[in-house]
Amino acid sequence: MDTILNPLYYAVSWIIVQFHSFFSLIFNKDSGAAWGLSIVSLVVLIRICLIPLFVKQIKATRNMQALQPKMKAIQERYKSDKQRQSEEMMKLYKESGTNPLSSCLPILAQSPFFISLYQVLNKIAGGHEVGFLDQELVDSARKAHIFGAPIASKFMDSAAKVESLGATLTDVRVVTVIMIILMSLSQFYTQRQLMTKNVDLTVKTPFMQQQKMLMYVFPIMFAVFGINFPVGVLVYWLTTNVWTLGQQMFVIRRNPTPGSLAFQQRQERLKAKGKLKEDPADVEARKAVEAARAARQQPKRQTKSKRQVTGTTQPTTGSDKKTTLEKGQSGQAGDETPQQGGGSSRSAKSGQRKGGPQRPKHPSKK
C-alpha cells in the first residue's frame, strides 16, 4: 500500500508543508492553529479541484431520478430474464447519456487523498519522517494540539501513548467524540437536505428509498469508524462535510430539480422579483376563474323561522283562489247529502263505512 500511495504521500505532505509555512507567519509554528488550518486548507484545495466532478454528480443524480420510472418498467418487464434486463438498462443509460458511477465520482476521487492523509498522520504519531515532512516538522506536528488533543491521537489510543504526545486521555476522547458527533450530524443534514428539498415529490421511485436509507446509514458508519481516525483526519472529514453541505445548498438554491420543493421556492422568489413571466394562457385561465367566482350569486342567509315560513306558505294567485272556493263549495254539498237521506256516516244495513276502502263482510253475517 505504501509503495502504491507513496507519490500521494509526497503530494499531501508537500501541500501541508506549504500551507504550514504560510500560517506560521501568523501563528506559532508548533501550534494547533497552524497545523489544523493547514489540514483545512488542504481540504479546501482538494474540493475546489473536485468542483467539476461535483457538478457531474448533481447532473447524474438528477438524471437517475428522472430515469427511475423507466428503470422500474424494465425491471417489471424482464424480471425473469436478468441478462436482457441488464442489456436494456445499459441501453437506457446510453440513450440518456447517464453514467450511474458519476454520482460517486467526488467520493472516489477524494478517497486516495483521505487515505494518504491518514497514513501521513500515522507516521507523524510514530515520529517517522514522511514525504516532505522532515524530522523537525514531524516533531513540530506532534506537539500541535487542537482544543487540547494532539492532531495525531485517536479515541482508541492508550493513556501512555496519549501522554507521550503531551495530552491526557480525557481531553483526547472528549474532543474526538464532539468531532465525531459534528461529523455525523453534518453528513445526516446534507443527505436530508437532498431528500426533502431537491427530489421530485411527484414521482415515487426506489431511488428515493435508497437515498432515505443512506441518510441514516452514513452517519452511523462515520460514528463507528470515527473512533479509529486521528484528530487530524477528523478535522479533514468534518471540513469536507461542511464544504459539501454549503456547496449543495448553493446548487439546490440556484439550480433545483424540477418538481422539487426547492424548485417551487425558487419559482416563487423569481415571481416576487418580477423575473419570471407567467404563461399568457395561465393568466387568462386564472382571470376567467376569478371572474366566474365574483359573478356567482351566493344565497342569502336566513333564520330558521324565515326558512320554515318560506317552506310552508305559498303565494296565492287569482286562479288559485277560484279553485279553492269551488273545492270548498263541493265539499259542503257532499257533507249535506247523507244528512238529507237520514243516514249517518256509517250505513246501518251494510255496516260499511262511508268513503275509503270497504271492510269485508264476516262469513257469519252473510
Disulfide bonds with the S-S distance in Angstrom:
none
